[in-house]
Structures are given as structure tokens and as C-alpha cells.
């Protein structure tokens, strides 16, 4: 895969580039928006990873300009600007995905791979669902049968990760990395505790729950029960 990274913060840029190169990808790096624009116009990329706040030309206007010129290369914004308004502005500006800093590289890699498989011009699903459970990424709202379910931010992220991988087993290690950014097992019951709290809030009283434990493997959201 050929990836363009547009990031002005050197430690972050080096971290991203080294991570993708370890995975065997071909990576070009630009440290400001104008250089990023030139590289994007002059090369064929599978995915672009673009910071929002860049010198000379900010990432939002860089992507808007590329879209106006017909460039449909999938773009993921990587930014410390993480409010609902910032995310909506990013998607409206032409982004296909949006990941806020700080971030785990494993999640960035997974999102980039998903964009590459999806191809240009197909945005990330903003609503995830399983049966009558719906999670709206932009509004940051979860509903069950149309009724809002109040979740804490970590519970929302945990459910989002599971719904993204619906009908697939998600291991405890994956959850520790994607939800808590732990790259080691802290030897605590943090995952089990939050799964239990999440179930108590989303599961209907007289129907099968949404999250199934796969003994010795992890957890799975079944969409067809």
C-alpha cells in the first residue's frame, strides 16, 4: 500500500511512518499542507493520513482543494480537534474517517486498511447498529428501540469498537489497545468490569443480550439473534 502522511509534529510523524513501514507499506511524508498538496497531486496514493492543524495550508483546506480538483483518494484526519463540531466539519470537508489524538497505532492502521479496502469515495459508516441498537458516531448518541441510552465516554468507545467488528470475536488484548491504549496486559479486570457495566445499560430485560462472551477468546456482538 502507498500512504501519504501529512504531519508537522516530528515525533508523531516519525511514529506513524515507522509503524507503517514496519508493516511493509510505502510511505511518503509531508510536513505542511502545501507540500502535502503537491505530493497528493503528483502521486497515486491508496490512503492519505492528514493532520488538521498544519503550517502554510491547514489540513481541512488541503483536502477541500483536492476534492474540488476531483482527487478522491481516501483521507483520514488525525487531529487533536476532537469535538463533535470538529468531526462534522472534517467529514463535510471531504474526510472519509476521523481519528483524534492521542491515538493507538493499531487503531490507525486498522482504519487505514479499512479505507484502502473500501476504495475512494465511500465514507466511513457514521451509524453502527445491531438489531435495534444504534450508535451514531457524529452525534455521539446510542439508542435502543429509539430510546437514548446514557453511556460514559469509555463505554461509548467500547461499544463502538465492538460494533465496528460485529459478528467477529474481539479479544481482550484488542480492547485494551483500542479502548484504553494499553499495549500490555495490566492484569486487572478493567475490560470485564466495563463489559458488565455496558451490558447493564444496553441489554433489554427479556431478550438476549447484545454482547456474547466467547470463553477463552473474547467478545462478539451478534447481529442476527
C-alpha positions in Angstrom: 0.0 0.0 0.0 1.2 3.5 -0.8 0.4 6.0 2.0 0.8 9.8 2.2 1.3 11.1 5.7 0.9 14.9 6.2 2.0 15.8 9.8 4.2 18.6 11.0 4.9 17.3 14.5 8.2 15.3 14.1 7.8 12.7 16.9 4.2 12.0 15.7 5.2 11.8 12.1 8.2 9.6 12.8 5.9 7.3 14.9 3.4 6.9 12.1 5.9 6.5 9.3 7.9 3.9 11.2 4.8 2.0 12.1 3.5 1.8 8.5 7.0 0.9 7.1 7.3 -1.9 9.6 4.0 -3.3 8.1 5.7 -3.2 4.7 3.9 -0.1 3.3 5.5 2.6 1.1 5.1 5.9 2.9 5.7 9.5 1.8 5.8 12.3 4.4 5.0 16.0 4.0 5.4 18.4 7.0 3.0 21.1 5.8 -0.2 21.4 3.8 1.3 22.8 0.6 3.9 20.1 0.4 1.1 17.6 1.1 -0.9 19.1 -1.7 2.0 18.8 -4.2 2.6 15.2 -3.3 -1.1 14.3 -3.4 -1.4 15.8 -6.9 1.7 14.2 -8.2 1.4 10.6 -6.9 -1.1 7.8 -6.7 -1.8 7.0 -3.1 -4.1 4.4 -1.6 -4.8 6.4 1.6 -3.8 9.8 3.0 -3.3 10.5 6.7 -3.7 14.2 7.3 -3.3 16.4 10.4 -5.9 19.2 10.7 -3.5 21.8 12.0 -0.7 22.3 9.5 1.6 25.2 8.6 1.2 27.1 5.3 -2.0 25.3 4.5 -4.2 23.6 7.1 -5.3 20.1 6.5 -9.0 20.9 6.1 -8.4 23.3 3.2 -5.9 21.0 1.7 -8.5 18.2 1.5 -11.2 20.6 0.3 -9.0 21.7 -2.5 -8.1 18.2 -3.5 -11.7 17.2 -3.6 -12.6 20.2 -5.7 -10.0 19.0 -8.2 -11.5 15.6 -8.4 -9.0 13.8 -6.1 -11.0 11.0 -4.4 -8.1 9.3 -2.5 -9.5 8.2 0.9 -8.5 10.6 3.7 -8.3 10.0 7.4 -7.9 13.2 9.5 -5.7 12.7 12.5 -6.2 15.6 14.9 -6.3 16.9 18.5 -9.5 18.7 17.4 -12.0 16.1 18.6 -15.3 17.9 19.3 -18.5 16.9 17.6 -18.3 20.1 15.6 -14.7 19.4 14.5 -15.6 15.9 13.4 -18.6 17.1 11.4 -16.5 19.8 9.8 -13.9 17.3 8.9 -16.4 14.9 7.2 -18.1 17.8 5.4 -14.7 18.9 4.2 -14.1 15.6 2.5 -12.7 13.2 5.1 -13.6 9.6 4.9 -12.6 8.9 8.6 -11.5 10.9 11.6 -9.3 9.8 14.5 -8.5 12.0 17.4 -5.1 12.4 19.2 -3.8 10.7 21.3 -4.3 7.5 19.4 -3.1 3.9 19.3 -1.2 3.0 16.1 -3.0 -0.3 15.9 -6.3 1.6 15.5 -4.8 4.0 12.9 -3.5 1.0 11.0 -6.9 -0.8 11.1 -8.7 2.3 9.9 -6.2 2.9 7.1 -6.5 -0.7 6.0 -10.3 -0.4 6.0 -10.2 2.7 3.9 -7.9 1.0 1.4 -10.2 -1.9 1.1 -13.2 0.4 0.7 -11.6 2.4 -2.1 -12.1 6.0 -3.0 -15.4 7.9 -2.5 -17.1 5.6 0.1 -17.3 7.3 3.5 -17.0 5.5 6.9 -20.3 4.5 8.3 -21.4 7.1 10.8 -24.1 4.9 12.3 -23.4 1.4 13.6 -26.1 -1.0 14.6 -27.0 -4.4 15.8 -30.7 -5.4 15.9 -32.5 -2.4 17.5 -29.3 -0.9 19.0 -27.9 2.1 17.1 -24.7 4.1 17.7 -24.4 7.5 16.0 -20.7 8.4 15.8 -21.3 12.1 14.9 -24.0 12.8 17.4 -22.3 10.6 20.0 -25.6 9.0 20.9 -26.6 5.4 21.5 -30.3 4.4 21.2 -32.2 1.1 21.8 -35.6 0.9 20.1 -35.4 4.6 19.6 -34.7 5.4 23.3 -31.5 7.1 24.2 -29.1 5.1 26.4 -26.8 7.2 28.5 -23.2 5.9 28.3 -19.9 7.2 29.7 -17.2 8.1 27.1 -15.3 4.8 27.7 -18.5 2.8 27.5 -19.3 4.5 24.2 -15.9 3.8 22.8 -16.1 0.1 24.0 -19.4 -0.3 22.2 -18.1 1.4 19.1 -15.2 -0.9 18.8 -17.4 -4.0 19.2 -20.0 -2.7 16.7 -17.3 -1.9 14.2 -16.4 -5.6 14.3 -19.9 -7.0 14.7 -20.1 -10.8 14.3 -16.3 -11.0 14.8 -14.6 -12.1 18.0 -12.7 -9.1 19.6 -10.0 -10.2 22.1 -9.3 -8.6 25.4 -5.9 -7.5 24.1 -7.6 -5.7 21.2 -9.9 -4.0 23.5 -7.1 -2.9 25.9 -5.3 -1.4 22.9 -8.2 0.2 21.1 -10.2 1.5 24.0 -7.6 2.1 26.7 -4.4 2.4 24.6 -2.7 -0.2 26.8 -0.1 -2.1 24.9 0.4 -4.6 27.7 -2.0 -6.5 30.0 -2.4 -4.5 33.2 -3.5 -7.7 35.0 -6.7 -6.0 36.1 -10.4 -6.7 35.3 -10.9 -3.4 33.6 -12.3 -5.0 30.4 -14.6 -7.3 32.3 -15.9 -4.6 34.6 -16.7 -2.2 31.7 -18.3 -5.0 29.7 -20.6 -5.8 32.7 -21.5 -2.1 33.1 -22.2 -1.7 29.4 -24.4 -4.8 29.4 -26.4 -3.5 32.3 -27.2 -0.3 30.3 -27.9 -1.7 26.8 -29.3 -5.2 27.3 -33.1 -5.5 27.1 -34.7 -7.1 30.1 -36.4 -10.1 28.4 -34.3 -10.7 25.3 -30.8 -12.0 24.5 -28.1 -9.5 25.2 -26.0 -7.8 22.5 -22.6 -8.8 23.7 -21.7 -12.5 23.9 -18.7 -13.8 25.7 -16.6 -16.3 23.8 -14.8 -18.3 26.5 -11.1 -18.1 26.2 -11.3 -15.8 23.1 -13.1 -12.6 23.8 -16.4 -10.9 23.0 -18.6 -10.7 20.0 -21.7 -8.6 19.1 -24.2 -10.9 17.3 -26.3 -9.0 14.8 -28.7 -11.9 13.9 -30.0 -13.2 17.2 
